[in-house]
Amino acid sequence: MKNKFDLIVVGGGLVGLSSAYKIQKSNPKMRILIIEKEKGLAFHQSGRNSGVLHSGLYYKPGSYRAKNCVEGRLEMVEFARKHGVKHDVCGKLVVATNQSEVALLPNLIKNGTQNGLQNLRILDSNEIKSIEPFVEGKAAIWVPQTGIIDFRSVAKKIKDSIFEINSNSCVKLNTKILKISKNSEFQIIYTNNGNFTCDRLVSCAGLFSDRIAKSDGLNLDFKIVGFRGDYYTLEDEAKHKVKNLIYPVPNPDFPFLGVHFTRMTDGEVECGPNAVFIFKREGYKRFSFDLGDTIDSLNYLGTWKLFLKHWKFGINEIAKANSKRLFLFHLKKLVPSLKMSDIRPGRSGVRAMALGKDGNVIEDFRIVSNGKNVHVINAPSPAATACLSIGQKVADVFNKIN
């Protein structure tokens, strides 16, 4: 049957593609269909992130995020070298601009070391300038493992690698799931582009992972809520002020990292992002709105508890999103010589945050099985960096299910 597959993978982002790739490697004769509702692969979080190869500095030791980030980064660099994907392991600075931030650096070093990072060291203000001459800081951590990469090219190479193993596997773009139905013999996936049957299903649906899980009969104790991140881009005459990657010391009381500077693989330098609650799950524009998404998020108690816990930060983020001058104020904490004319509005991205009913962000990856199916329900940053490692974890879970 033309529309009959051994496995259907929902989601053409990096985690979905990597899961399909790792499953295909261990099951070379399996015919796999990857369903993607957009016109291209890596269309959302996978292709709209900061393009950073994360080191594993921040994540809780022993967590899936820490383990998969470190292992996944090593595998990603090897994959990029093998397939000619543009990347650069250039290192980054995590800059403390006041004494309270300086006091946090030793714990960050300890955390990164526990996660397997090597050669982390604290720099003084003179050493900072030897790496990033325009940065002003009291001290900084030098993280040599961090880098940059073209994640859209990674997605294409992973897709090609699947087809090299089995040319009968395929990708269907512009194909949105409408319903999942099961019987004793197979599953029917109803879409806007025809119906498909399969024996097994793996869902890596990003911003819609909770809804796909629920349509497969799973009961969840959290909900996906979207936050938009806006970027500015340095003008050509200001690019020399940032050599590679410059990050702030993360605020332990805030669930977002803060604005930072990233040299991209195409030579552009991005500044950001902020973090603003959105009224549409794929709301990339300031006034994007979807009534169903809004009701879904605002009817959830966990959303309001998050707002109450972080209302001061939230107001600041909204203000930053609506004021170039305020955004610049935060950037100048790291690079004081920046001027209004040095930055122009850039792109935006949306991150999927899994919120518990208590308003706490569920920080770790969450992969669950449901009968013969596997769902990646939560894959926050550094999922792009860690995608090949996450894909292997999905394949391991998948292969253990009879």
Protein Blocks (a to p, Z undefined) as FASTA:
>chain_A
ZZlcfbdcehjbfklmmmmmmmmmmmmmbccddddfbfbehklmmmmcnoiacfhlmpcg
hiaklmmmmmmmmmmmmmmmmnopacddebpadddfbfklmmmmmmmmmmmmmnopahia
cddfklmmmmmmmbccfbdcddfkbccddfklmmmmmmmmmmmmmmmbccdehiacfbdc
ddfkbccdddfebpaddfbdcddehjmmmmmmmmnopacfbdcdddddddddddfklmmm
pmbbccddddfkbcbebjcddddfkopacedddddddfbfklcbfklccfklmmmmmmpm
klmmmmmmmmmmmmmmmmmmmomklmmmmmmmmmmmbcfklpccdddddddddddfkopa
cfbdcdddehjbccdfbdcdfkkmmmmmmmmmmmmmmmmpZZ
